[in-house]
Amino acid sequence: QMVFVHQADSASKVREAQGQKVPEESTEKGVFSMSIAHFVLQGKGGVGKSLVASLLYQYIDKQGLKVSGIDTDPVNSTFAGYANLDVTALDILKGDDIDQRRFDQLMEIVTTSVADHIVIDNGAATFVPLLSYLKQNKALDLLLELGHSILLHTVLTGGQAAQDTATGLKTLASNFIDTDLGQKIGLVVWLNRYFGELASGETKLENFKVYQEYKDKFYAVISIPDRKHSTFGQDLEDMFSRRETFEAAINSSSPLMTRQRLLMFWRDVQVEIEKARLV
């Protein structure tokens, strides 16, 4: 298993690794709050974007840091469905169409948030519209100028969706990592083997063409633990369908071994995220 990280043990180190200057702490909140924005992006639906967003949110929260979330998925607002998480559902539809101007509200929320970290879960339906908005409006450059840090998270999966997720990864790596400010935006790749191995007969990320082309742009690679589907998998699916956090599920009245498996999985996830040094 391979993990590629910058040695960033604090928010300041994350910014330094991205080539940003680290401004002094401001006494006021708002655009100078120095929050780190985590965009979870993938053009293929149903591959685990909301799972990644919820895992990331819960991990940051467990570190004692203030975290908030934004859900921009107009079709399946899974992330916003977690009652125990502070997630805002962003209404980006005007009639039946996506109104890119409503992404302005996303920028307002990010730049005025008092949270240390903001996790943005973007749906497959809004992948192209949001990327177009970010590029045309130089929105990521603006966030960097205001002192924020940016990490783009994407999912690479096996099975039938492998090629589609690789294409989404390439889109991000080739268009959004180097900014006009000359600063690096971190790209975090989450490996999800739930639907199968990453390539036919291969399990190594370095066998992917997209990795060979853009490996120098990866900030970190995180492997989501792959466990037996009939036991761990069923417990996780049940928990996710209830929009339950790990803390709530582990301390619930569920059967003993269900709670044991969820605890084991959650501990393994935290170990994997810790290796990436995202906070």
Beta strands, then each sheet from edge to edge (+ up, - down):
strand 1: 36-40
strand 2: 67-71
strand 3: 87-89
strand 4: 93-94
strand 5: 97-98
strand 6: 117-121
strand 7: 149-157
strand 8: 186-192
strand 9: 218-223
sheet 1: 3+ 2+ 6+ 1+ 7+ 8+ 9+
sheet 2: 4+ 5-
end
